[in-house]
Amino acid sequence: MTVAVEVEAPEIVDGLSAEDYHADRTSVSSTGLRKLLAPGCPAQFKYDRDHPQPSKREFDLGNAVHTAVLGEGHDIVTLDYPDWKKAEARQKRDATYAAGKVPLLPKEKSQVDEMADAMRKHPDAGPLLAPGMGIPERSIYWTDPTTGVRCRVRPDWLIIRPEVTVIVDVKTTTDASPEACSKAIESYSYHQQGALYIDGVQAAGLAPEGARFFFAFQSKKAPYLVTVRELGDQDQDIGRARNERALRIYRDCESTGVWPDWTGPVATIPQLGLPTWAAIRQFEEYIGE
């Protein structure tokens, strides 16, 4: 029998910076829960949490698009250089990073503006993300009642209506075709993210009639096409089950202080072989004649 634990009340935080949100170590986010499961592992999760790295340059464009579309987010600074080849340009770029801002070249700023314009003009994304329609970047904290783990989510865009609450997550990608978006959900476990966001919004009392989760994928290649899709019910269920397992792992690691790698303690060294699909193909080709 599962015994419910005493929980801390949900909290909705307005005005919290993205840097402070991500630096919080009193709770676990969707990104953290995903890292605890394969192909990640608790040991890598703990190391990454204890040794935070600066945001990668490849994320700058996506961060800037978020700010342009949502009207809130990172501080964007345009530096008037054709590229980052000159030492002066790199120095100003690095100083901008050090100030907690995102540096862009003029050509990158133009791309961001074009992407934001394409998003606003899209027949599905435009109405969802219209100014005043929703609330951007609201941080939500709650305690999972089964494990006692404090969780957090930060929806890009939250639309609260009497009949339904809608969560919109904006993602920039190299390929926004529906097939590629489906593969991205599997590759990055975005269904875990969607399920946790729904659970967090509902736990905070922001969705009395239930919540729905939508992705707005946008290509970084002109003409910056957009695909809007709702996360399917079955995928939500799978994502929620993955979150539940990750929460148990997190609770156990925190309580014991042991953060195992992929194998953990074993009596004998496990065997390792071909992926299942490759083993079947090669068995049929070389043995099963």
Residue frames as qw, qx, qy, qz and C-alpha x, y, z in Angstrom:
[[0.000, 0.888, 0.460, 0.000, 0.00, 0.00, 0.00],
 [0.396, 0.402, -0.015, 0.826, 1.28, 3.45, -0.93],
 [0.323, -0.703, -0.464, 0.432, 1.18, 5.90, 1.95],
 [0.239, 0.846, 0.156, 0.451, 0.67, 9.55, 1.05],
 [0.543, -0.144, -0.304, 0.770, 3.16, 11.94, 2.56],
 [0.075, -0.845, -0.306, 0.433, 2.60, 15.37, 4.03],
 [0.545, 0.451, 0.329, 0.626, 3.02, 17.89, 1.24],
 [0.176, -0.382, -0.077, 0.904, 4.04, 21.51, 1.00],
 [0.416, 0.722, 0.411, -0.371, 1.41, 23.78, -0.55],
 [0.604, 0.483, 0.369, 0.515, 1.67, 24.64, -4.25],
 [0.202, -0.705, -0.018, 0.679, 3.24, 27.97, -5.10],
 [0.545, 0.692, 0.342, 0.327, 2.85, 30.16, -8.18],
 [0.446, -0.556, 0.063, 0.699, 5.78, 32.55, -8.60],
 [0.442, 0.853, 0.236, 0.148, 5.56, 35.61, -10.83],
 [0.086, 0.963, -0.242, 0.081, 8.63, 37.52, -11.95],
 [0.746, -0.450, 0.441, 0.217, 11.20, 34.79, -11.23],
 [0.269, 0.711, -0.523, -0.386, 14.08, 34.96, -13.71],
 [0.922, 0.247, -0.270, -0.129, 14.87, 31.97, -15.91],
 [0.411, 0.497, -0.658, 0.389, 18.35, 31.83, -14.37],
 [0.334, -0.330, 0.621, -0.628, 16.99, 31.62, -10.80],
 [0.883, 0.042, 0.067, -0.462, 14.38, 29.08, -11.86],
 [0.858, 0.332, -0.392, 0.032, 16.94, 26.74, -13.42],
 [0.250, 0.502, -0.659, 0.502, 19.40, 27.20, -10.54],
 [0.663, -0.415, 0.249, -0.571, 16.89, 25.99, -7.93],
 [0.372, 0.244, -0.892, 0.077, 18.04, 22.82, -6.19],
 [0.357, -0.037, 0.677, -0.642, 15.12, 22.46, -3.77],
 [0.750, 0.367, 0.342, -0.431, 12.92, 20.95, -6.50],
 [0.432, -0.091, 0.765, 0.469, 13.22, 18.88, -9.66],
 [0.424, 0.500, -0.136, -0.743, 12.12, 19.97, -13.13],
 [0.894, 0.369, 0.136, -0.214, 10.99, 18.07, -16.19],
 [0.502, 0.702, -0.500, 0.070, 14.51, 18.27, -17.60],
 [0.211, -0.515, 0.768, -0.318, 15.88, 16.69, -14.43],
 [0.786, 0.015, 0.517, -0.339, 13.35, 13.87, -14.41],
 [0.826, 0.540, -0.097, -0.132, 14.14, 13.07, -18.02],
 [0.293, 0.699, -0.629, 0.171, 17.88, 12.95, -17.28],
 [0.517, -0.391, 0.681, -0.341, 17.35, 10.41, -14.50],
 [0.873, 0.205, 0.406, -0.175, 16.02, 7.82, -16.96],
 [0.590, -0.078, 0.606, 0.528, 17.88, 6.03, -19.75],
 [0.818, 0.316, -0.262, 0.403, 19.83, 7.01, -21.75],
 [0.053, -0.724, 0.384, -0.570, 20.72, 9.21, -18.75],
 [0.703, -0.241, -0.629, 0.227, 21.33, 8.02, -15.22],
 [0.459, -0.861, -0.214, 0.035, 21.28, 9.40, -11.66],
 [0.673, -0.370, 0.088, 0.634, 25.07, 9.77, -11.47],
 [0.354, 0.292, 0.341, 0.820, 25.17, 11.98, -14.55],
 [0.199, -0.812, -0.410, -0.363, 22.14, 13.96, -13.36],
 [0.578, -0.752, -0.150, 0.277, 23.82, 14.72, -10.02],
 [0.584, -0.163, 0.197, 0.770, 27.09, 15.75, -11.64],
 [0.181, 0.503, 0.414, 0.736, 25.33, 18.06, -14.08],
 [0.348, -0.847, -0.355, -0.187, 23.29, 19.59, -11.26],
 [0.633, -0.657, -0.027, 0.409, 26.39, 20.15, -9.12],
 [0.410, -0.301, 0.375, 0.775, 28.41, 21.54, -12.05],
 [0.450, 0.770, 0.402, -0.208, 26.04, 23.77, -14.06],
 [0.509, 0.020, 0.431, 0.745, 27.35, 24.79, -17.46],
 [0.171, 0.429, -0.045, -0.886, 26.70, 28.02, -19.36],
 [0.699, 0.521, 0.377, -0.313, 23.91, 27.88, -21.90],
 [0.602, 0.023, 0.578, 0.551, 25.15, 26.63, -25.26],
 [0.043, 0.345, -0.285, -0.893, 25.45, 29.06, -28.16],
 [0.102, -0.170, -0.843, -0.500, 23.10, 26.85, -30.18],
 [0.120, -0.602, -0.763, 0.202, 20.28, 27.73, -27.78],
 [0.097, -0.329, -0.092, 0.935, 20.60, 31.49, -28.29],
 [0.209, -0.091, -0.535, -0.813, 18.33, 31.61, -31.32],
 [0.401, -0.447, -0.785, -0.150, 15.61, 29.61, -29.60],
 [0.304, -0.493, -0.503, 0.642, 15.83, 31.76, -26.47],
 [0.001, -0.210, 0.127, 0.969, 15.54, 34.90, -28.58],
 [0.304, -0.248, -0.681, -0.618, 12.52, 33.55, -30.46],
 [0.368, -0.511, -0.745, 0.222, 10.84, 32.73, -27.14],
 [0.179, -0.440, -0.270, 0.838, 11.36, 36.30, -25.99],
 [0.115, 0.084, -0.381, -0.914, 10.10, 37.78, -29.27],
 [0.373, -0.306, -0.756, -0.444, 7.00, 35.57, -29.41],
 [0.466, -0.531, -0.683, 0.185, 6.06, 35.51, -25.72],
 [0.071, -0.852, -0.044, -0.517, 7.06, 39.06, -24.83],
 [0.544, -0.737, 0.347, -0.204, 9.08, 37.84, -21.85],
 [0.975, 0.050, -0.046, 0.213, 12.27, 35.89, -21.31],
 [0.708, -0.206, 0.059, 0.673, 15.96, 36.52, -21.84],
 [0.039, 0.881, -0.064, -0.468, 17.42, 39.97, -22.40],
 [0.775, 0.387, 0.336, 0.369, 18.48, 40.12, -26.05],
 [0.152, -0.811, 0.202, 0.528, 21.36, 42.37, -27.15],
 [0.771, 0.586, 0.169, 0.182, 22.21, 42.94, -30.83],
 [0.460, -0.628, 0.312, 0.544, 25.93, 43.53, -31.41],
 [0.543, 0.795, -0.030, -0.267, 26.81, 45.25, -34.68],
 [0.223, -0.526, 0.756, 0.321, 29.29, 42.80, -36.18],
 [0.670, 0.305, -0.466, -0.491, 29.06, 40.58, -39.27],
 [0.872, -0.058, -0.485, 0.030, 30.37, 37.58, -37.31],
 [0.664, -0.740, 0.106, 0.002, 32.36, 36.65, -34.19],
 [0.856, 0.296, -0.117, 0.408, 35.75, 36.35, -35.91],
 [0.228, 0.670, -0.276, 0.651, 37.28, 39.56, -34.56],
 [0.421, -0.099, -0.690, 0.581, 38.60, 39.63, -31.00],
 [0.166, -0.055, 0.221, -0.959, 36.58, 42.76, -30.21],
 [0.651, -0.146, -0.381, -0.640, 33.37, 41.05, -31.29],
 [0.696, -0.147, -0.696, 0.100, 34.10, 37.99, -29.16],
 [0.237, 0.003, -0.551, 0.800, 34.96, 40.15, -26.16],
 [0.384, -0.077, 0.076, -0.917, 31.66, 42.01, -26.35],
 [0.724, -0.123, -0.556, -0.389, 29.82, 38.75, -26.93],
 [0.585, -0.108, -0.715, 0.367, 31.40, 37.20, -23.84],
 [0.014, 0.028, -0.401, 0.916, 30.70, 40.33, -21.78],
 [0.568, -0.140, -0.217, -0.782, 27.05, 40.11, -22.82],
 [0.736, -0.154, -0.656, -0.060, 26.90, 36.49, -21.68],
 [0.397, -0.022, -0.625, 0.672, 28.55, 37.45, -18.39],
 [0.228, -0.066, 0.198, -0.951, 25.83, 40.04, -17.85],
 [0.360, 0.255, 0.836, -0.327, 23.21, 37.30, -18.17],
 [0.521, 0.603, 0.053, -0.602, 22.02, 38.42, -21.60],
 [0.772, 0.235, 0.549, 0.218, 21.88, 36.80, -25.03],
 [0.031, -0.606, 0.348, 0.714, 24.07, 38.35, -27.77],
 [0.702, 0.486, 0.516, 0.067, 22.92, 38.22, -31.38],
 [0.296, -0.114, 0.438, 0.841, 24.44, 39.34, -34.65],
 [0.372, 0.341, -0.005, -0.863, 22.24, 41.65, -36.77],
 [0.464, 0.128, -0.716, -0.505, 21.57, 38.84, -39.25],
 [0.240, -0.189, -0.927, 0.220, 20.47, 36.61, -36.36],
 [0.164, 0.353, 0.455, -0.801, 18.22, 39.34, -34.97],
 [0.447, 0.257, -0.344, -0.785, 16.60, 39.65, -38.40],
 [0.408, -0.020, -0.892, -0.195, 16.01, 35.90, -38.45],
 [0.070, -0.274, -0.794, 0.539, 14.43, 36.03, -34.99],
 [0.310, 0.342, 0.144, -0.876, 12.11, 38.82, -36.10],
 [0.491, 0.180, -0.595, -0.610, 11.09, 36.86, -39.21],
 [0.316, -0.107, -0.939, 0.083, 10.47, 33.72, -37.15],
 [0.076, 0.325, 0.620, -0.710, 8.34, 35.61, -34.63],
 [0.409, 0.307, -0.144, -0.847, 6.37, 37.17, -37.47],
 [0.461, 0.072, -0.799, -0.380, 5.79, 33.75, -39.05],
 [0.169, -0.208, -0.891, 0.367, 4.61, 32.40, -35.70],
 [0.209, 0.352, 0.379, -0.830, 2.17, 35.27, -35.19],
 [0.478, 0.309, -0.334, -0.751, 0.76, 34.83, -38.72],
 [0.159, 0.028, -0.979, -0.124, 0.27, 31.07, -38.40],
 [0.527, -0.350, -0.379, -0.676, -3.44, 30.15, -38.35],
 [0.772, -0.413, -0.483, 0.017, -3.10, 27.92, -35.28],
 [0.604, -0.162, -0.348, 0.699, -0.12, 29.34, -33.39],
 [0.083, 0.367, 0.049, 0.925, -1.05, 32.99, -33.94],
 [0.529, -0.580, -0.238, -0.572, -4.38, 32.94, -32.07],
 [0.818, -0.385, -0.381, 0.192, -2.95, 30.79, -29.27],
 [0.624, -0.193, -0.161, 0.740, 0.02, 33.08, -28.72],
 [0.088, 0.758, 0.252, 0.595, -1.72, 36.41, -29.30],
 [0.182, 0.217, -0.450, 0.847, -0.64, 39.13, -26.82],
 [0.436, -0.191, 0.275, -0.835, -2.96, 39.19, -23.84],
 [0.802, -0.049, -0.447, -0.393, -4.30, 35.72, -24.56],
 [0.885, -0.226, -0.375, 0.157, -2.02, 34.00, -22.07],
 [0.446, -0.858, 0.254, -0.005, 0.55, 34.35, -19.29],
 [0.706, 0.531, -0.433, 0.180, 4.25, 33.83, -20.20],
 [0.494, 0.358, -0.612, 0.503, 6.95, 32.13, -18.14],
 [0.580, -0.587, 0.166, -0.539, 5.04, 31.57, -14.89],
 [0.289, 0.308, -0.869, 0.256, 6.96, 29.35, -12.43],
 [0.786, -0.345, -0.104, -0.502, 4.87, 26.74, -10.59],
 [0.139, 0.346, -0.868, 0.328, 5.99, 24.62, -7.63],
 [0.811, -0.291, -0.011, -0.508, 4.16, 21.74, -5.96],
 [0.275, -0.419, 0.849, -0.168, 4.89, 18.56, -4.02],
 [0.578, 0.051, -0.733, -0.354, 4.27, 15.14, -5.49],
 [0.674, -0.445, 0.214, -0.549, 1.93, 13.53, -2.94],
 [0.985, -0.021, -0.169, -0.032, 3.29, 9.99, -3.39],
 [0.785, 0.179, -0.271, 0.528, 7.03, 10.61, -3.12],
 [0.411, -0.822, -0.170, 0.355, 7.13, 13.93, -1.29],
 [0.545, 0.000, 0.275, 0.792, 9.43, 15.34, -3.99],
 [0.128, 0.767, 0.153, -0.609, 9.09, 19.05, -4.68],
 [0.559, 0.350, 0.574, 0.485, 8.54, 19.61, -8.42],
 [0.057, 0.664, 0.023, -0.745, 8.59, 22.66, -10.64],
 [0.513, 0.461, 0.583, 0.429, 7.46, 23.64, -14.14],
 [0.036, -0.557, 0.034, 0.829, 7.66, 26.87, -16.13],
 [0.550, 0.564, 0.604, 0.124, 5.15, 26.83, -19.00],
 [0.310, 0.105, 0.315, 0.891, 6.06, 29.04, -21.94],
 [0.297, -0.164, -0.211, -0.917, 2.47, 30.19, -22.31],
 [0.015, -0.281, -0.899, 0.336, -0.51, 29.56, -20.06],
 [0.324, -0.251, -0.334, -0.849, -4.06, 30.31, -21.19],
 [0.014, 0.204, 0.850, -0.485, -6.56, 30.10, -18.34],
 [0.405, -0.188, -0.351, -0.823, -10.25, 30.01, -19.25],
 [0.624, -0.198, 0.428, -0.623, -13.29, 28.91, -17.22],
 [0.932, 0.173, -0.006, -0.318, -13.82, 25.90, -19.46],
 [0.944, 0.109, -0.031, 0.308, -10.20, 24.78, -19.94],
 [0.281, -0.844, 0.341, 0.303, -6.56, 25.68, -19.30],
 [0.840, 0.520, -0.009, 0.154, -4.18, 25.47, -22.27],
 [0.523, -0.650, 0.372, 0.406, -0.40, 25.10, -22.03],
 [0.707, 0.703, -0.043, 0.055, 1.62, 26.04, -25.13],
 [0.652, -0.522, 0.358, 0.419, 5.28, 25.06, -25.45],
 [0.501, 0.836, -0.164, -0.149, 7.30, 26.78, -28.19],
 [0.752, -0.321, 0.462, 0.342, 10.18, 24.77, -29.67],
 [0.397, 0.773, -0.363, -0.337, 12.58, 25.75, -32.45],
 [0.815, -0.094, 0.560, 0.115, 13.96, 22.89, -34.51],
 [0.113, -0.385, 0.645, 0.651, 15.84, 22.09, -37.70],
 [0.220, -0.134, -0.814, -0.521, 12.82, 20.22, -39.06],
 [0.373, 0.063, 0.458, -0.804, 9.25, 21.09, -38.09],
 [0.544, -0.011, -0.649, -0.531, 7.53, 18.46, -40.21],
 [0.784, -0.374, 0.096, -0.486, 5.00, 16.39, -38.22],
 [0.949, 0.053, -0.289, 0.113, 7.11, 13.24, -38.68],
 [0.473, 0.390, -0.446, 0.652, 10.24, 14.96, -37.35],
 [0.359, -0.512, 0.273, -0.731, 8.28, 16.44, -34.45],
 [0.926, -0.244, -0.099, -0.269, 7.02, 12.99, -33.52],
 [0.827, 0.172, -0.365, 0.391, 10.59, 11.69, -33.51],
 [0.134, 0.515, -0.377, 0.758, 11.67, 14.64, -31.36],
 [0.682, -0.482, 0.093, -0.542, 9.00, 13.78, -28.78],
 [0.980, -0.118, -0.152, 0.053, 10.50, 10.30, -28.53],
 [0.665, 0.377, -0.314, 0.564, 14.14, 11.41, -28.65],
 [0.096, 0.394, -0.368, 0.837, 13.82, 14.12, -25.99],
 [0.248, -0.388, -0.843, 0.278, 10.94, 12.58, -24.00],
 [0.136, -0.187, -0.031, -0.973, 8.79, 15.64, -24.54],
 [0.588, -0.428, -0.557, -0.401, 5.77, 13.55, -23.53],
 [0.558, -0.345, -0.555, 0.511, 7.25, 13.52, -20.02],
 [0.127, -0.014, -0.100, 0.987, 7.44, 17.30, -20.13],
 [0.373, -0.307, -0.401, -0.778, 3.83, 17.62, -21.27],
 [0.637, -0.438, -0.632, -0.053, 2.51, 15.27, -18.59],
 [0.474, -0.286, -0.446, 0.703, 4.45, 17.04, -15.81],
 [0.017, -0.099, -0.058, -0.993, 3.29, 20.47, -16.97],
 [0.513, -0.404, -0.503, -0.566, -0.33, 19.35, -16.96],
 [0.656, -0.416, -0.589, 0.223, 0.05, 17.82, -13.49],
 [0.371, -0.139, -0.294, 0.870, 1.77, 20.93, -12.14],
 [0.186, -0.225, -0.201, -0.935, -0.79, 23.35, -13.51],
 [0.621, -0.435, -0.531, -0.378, -3.60, 21.22, -12.12],
 [0.622, -0.314, -0.549, 0.463, -1.89, 20.79, -8.73],
 [0.208, -0.048, -0.178, 0.961, -1.57, 24.58, -8.46],
 [0.190, 0.605, 0.636, -0.440, -5.32, 24.98, -8.95],
 [0.098, 0.472, -0.273, -0.833, -4.97, 26.70, -12.32],
 [0.346, 0.082, -0.734, -0.578, -7.00, 24.14, -14.26],
 [0.497, -0.005, 0.626, -0.601, -10.23, 23.30, -12.40],
 [0.822, 0.374, 0.156, -0.401, -11.72, 21.87, -15.60],
 [0.889, 0.056, 0.343, 0.299, -8.53, 20.19, -16.75],
 [0.051, -0.780, 0.369, 0.504, -5.53, 21.20, -18.87],
 [0.859, 0.463, 0.189, 0.109, -4.41, 20.55, -22.43],
 [0.452, -0.605, 0.394, 0.523, -0.81, 20.66, -23.70],
 [0.685, 0.716, 0.134, 0.018, 0.12, 21.94, -27.17],
 [0.605, -0.280, 0.325, 0.671, 3.49, 22.02, -28.94],
 [0.432, 0.887, 0.033, -0.163, 4.30, 24.82, -31.37],
 [0.732, -0.182, 0.387, 0.531, 7.32, 23.54, -33.31],
 [0.360, 0.906, -0.025, -0.222, 9.00, 26.04, -35.63],
 [0.853, 0.249, 0.112, 0.445, 11.68, 25.41, -38.22],
 [0.342, -0.728, 0.131, 0.579, 14.82, 27.55, -38.05],
 [0.349, -0.005, 0.623, 0.700, 14.99, 27.39, -41.85],
 [0.339, 0.350, -0.042, -0.872, 13.11, 29.92, -44.00],
 [0.182, -0.553, -0.156, -0.798, 10.18, 30.28, -44.46],
 [0.077, -0.200, 0.680, -0.701, 10.14, 29.22, -40.76],
 [0.590, -0.248, -0.581, -0.502, 7.22, 26.81, -41.00],
 [0.334, -0.287, 0.597, -0.671, 5.22, 25.96, -37.89],
 [0.540, -0.187, -0.787, -0.234, 3.54, 22.75, -36.74],
 [0.398, -0.322, 0.439, -0.738, 1.06, 22.93, -33.86],
 [0.631, -0.107, -0.746, -0.184, 0.00, 19.65, -32.27],
 [0.624, -0.554, 0.241, -0.496, -1.66, 18.56, -29.04],
 [0.011, 0.361, -0.917, 0.168, 0.07, 15.88, -26.99],
 [0.641, -0.139, -0.624, -0.425, -1.96, 12.67, -27.32],
 [0.723, -0.519, 0.137, -0.435, -3.73, 11.08, -24.35],
 [0.982, -0.065, -0.112, 0.135, -1.79, 7.82, -24.56],
 [0.578, 0.444, -0.285, 0.622, 1.51, 9.68, -24.78],
 [0.299, -0.670, 0.245, -0.634, 0.52, 11.69, -21.71],
 [0.905, -0.371, 0.043, -0.203, -0.09, 8.44, -19.84],
 [0.889, 0.160, -0.172, 0.393, 3.31, 7.08, -20.87],
 [0.265, 0.608, -0.258, 0.703, 5.02, 10.34, -19.97],
 [0.550, -0.628, 0.177, -0.521, 3.30, 10.39, -16.57],
 [0.976, -0.211, -0.035, 0.036, 4.41, 6.80, -15.88],
 [0.696, 0.362, -0.224, 0.578, 7.98, 7.74, -16.78],
 [0.083, -0.678, 0.234, -0.692, 7.77, 10.73, -14.44],
 [0.796, -0.515, 0.058, -0.312, 6.50, 8.54, -11.62],
 [0.942, -0.018, -0.121, 0.312, 9.45, 6.20, -12.00],
 [0.451, 0.510, -0.204, 0.704, 11.90, 9.12, -12.19],
 [0.373, -0.701, 0.141, -0.591, 10.39, 10.68, -9.06],
 [0.922, -0.386, 0.001, -0.041, 10.88, 7.43, -7.14],
 [0.806, 0.219, -0.140, 0.532, 14.50, 7.27, -8.32],
 [0.131, 0.657, -0.166, 0.724, 15.07, 10.88, -7.30],
 [0.642, -0.645, 0.074, -0.409, 13.49, 10.32, -3.87],
 [0.961, -0.222, -0.038, 0.159, 15.59, 7.22, -3.22],
 [0.655, 0.378, -0.148, 0.637, 18.82, 8.88, -4.36],
 [0.106, -0.711, 0.155, -0.678, 18.19, 11.95, -2.22],
 [0.759, -0.569, 0.073, -0.307, 17.37, 9.85, 0.86],
 [0.955, -0.163, 0.053, 0.241, 20.33, 7.46, 0.52],
 [0.142, -0.854, 0.364, 0.343, 22.90, 9.79, -0.99],
 [0.527, -0.126, 0.751, 0.377, 23.65, 7.11, -3.59],
 [0.516, 0.673, -0.052, -0.527, 23.41, 8.18, -7.23],
 [0.730, -0.080, 0.634, 0.242, 24.11, 5.08, -9.36],
 [0.105, 0.392, -0.573, -0.712, 25.24, 4.93, -12.96],
 [0.657, 0.135, -0.417, -0.613, 23.42, 2.89, -15.62],
 [0.602, 0.055, -0.797, 0.004, 24.31, -0.45, -14.00],
 [0.608, -0.607, 0.172, -0.481, 24.21, 0.12, -10.27],
 [0.332, -0.460, 0.805, -0.174, 25.37, -2.57, -7.83],
 [0.872, 0.193, -0.285, -0.348, 25.33, -6.05, -9.40],
 [0.826, -0.378, 0.418, 0.003, 26.48, -9.50, -8.33],
 [0.689, 0.020, 0.536, 0.487, 27.95, -10.30, -11.75],
 [0.007, 0.401, -0.321, -0.858, 28.91, -8.24, -14.77],
 [0.670, 0.493, 0.391, -0.395, 25.91, -8.11, -17.15],
 [0.563, 0.167, 0.622, 0.518, 26.11, -9.24, -20.74],
 [0.238, 0.697, -0.013, -0.676, 25.91, -6.75, -23.59],
 [0.523, 0.157, 0.731, 0.408, 25.10, -7.44, -27.20],
 [0.079, 0.220, 0.506, 0.830, 23.53, -6.12, -30.35],
 [0.428, 0.095, 0.189, -0.878, 20.37, -4.03, -30.28],
 [0.615, 0.191, 0.714, -0.276, 17.31, -6.30, -30.54],
 [0.663, 0.664, 0.070, -0.337, 16.49, -5.28, -34.11],
 [0.294, 0.702, -0.632, -0.147, 20.06, -5.92, -35.26],
 [0.339, -0.264, 0.891, -0.144, 20.25, -9.28, -33.45],
 [0.707, 0.369, 0.521, -0.306, 17.05, -10.45, -35.14],
 [0.589, 0.741, -0.187, -0.262, 18.25, -9.36, -38.58],
 [0.162, 0.636, -0.753, -0.033, 21.68, -10.94, -38.22],
 [0.524, -0.099, 0.814, -0.230, 20.28, -14.14, -36.69],
 [0.752, 0.501, 0.319, -0.285, 17.98, -14.53, -39.68],
 [0.490, 0.781, -0.348, -0.168, 20.83, -13.81, -42.09],
 [0.222, 0.601, -0.761, 0.107, 23.58, -15.99, -40.60],
 [0.210, -0.173, 0.901, -0.337, 21.99, -18.60, -38.30],
 [0.567, 0.273, 0.583, -0.515, 18.34, -19.07, -39.09],
 [0.382, 0.390, -0.576, -0.609, 18.80, -20.27, -42.65]]
